[in-house]
Amino acid sequence: MSGYLDRLKSNIGRSVIVAALVVPAGAAWAQANPSSQQIIDALKAKRPLTRSLSVSPAEQAKKAETDKFVDTLRNRPTRSLSLDERQQIATVAQERPRIDLEIKFDYNSANIAKTALADMDNLGKALTDSSLKGSTFVLAGHTDAVGSEEYNLDLSSRRADSVKRYLMEKYSLAPDHLVTAGYGKTRLKNKDNPKAAENRRVEVVNMADR
């Protein structure tokens, strides 16, 4: 009986995916059901009040390289991304604005649950706001450590694709401004508790230069 209950709990856990996004300053902002304005504020590129008049050649080269890389991601199918490209996306994302959402999916499925539609609509309204115009957003899927690496990689990719498809169909967001990537269980948010719900997430990142 205990084995059955353990499997049941695991399966129930797979019906929920959490979109984990963090404000760029490093302070985690976790709020359930944020409004579209709160999402906008978290995803805005944070620029300093004053900028140095001179930018070093190394900084210019790094920015040009990053911009070129982001451009190569446009209109790329999720599964066409190599391991190195997914790692590079994750590296760039560390310095970009992010936010945490809770997005639920149907059990063992990539179908967005009806209870998550309000959150999806808040996200859609935010990403189409004029203040975020021209930005490229990464939708990165993550899972917990339950299940095989292959299964989790596929599930995280399909769920990220579902979020992208919803935003394109309902909010007419251009596909070349939405990049999806699946990470499965390779980038756990809570490594101390690999089965924790917070590991099951879709990470939304504004790839605009800060």
C-alpha angles and dihedrals in degrees: 000000000000090000090053092050091050091053091046092053090049092051093048089052090056091060091069128064124182124211102221116197129160132203110255098244088073096252108123115234111197116175128154117236100358118198122248089256092053089051090049092051092050095047098046113114106254109226124184118249090240129030128203112256090225126054118196119243088242092056091047091050092048092050092048091050092049093047090050091050093050089051090055090058095062115113091001117145112239095242093050091070114104123224090254092051092050089050091050090051089053091049094050091045092061089073097041133087114272139171139199121239132168111232117177124204132195115270113293089345144107091228112117110240119241089239089062097054094093090055091046090052091051088052092048093050090049096049091050093050115120092238090065096042114141096017122133114224127203118213104198119186122213134178137191122260096264112113134016123319091240094051094047093047090053094045094048091049094049093049092050088050090052091055090049093048092051092051092048096047100042102029101028093233110173112254092225089062094054117069120186126201131173121215101169110193097332096100108042116186092205107037092172089063108030092181095052118128092235089069090063101080149124110230117213115198131180104223093196115125112263 
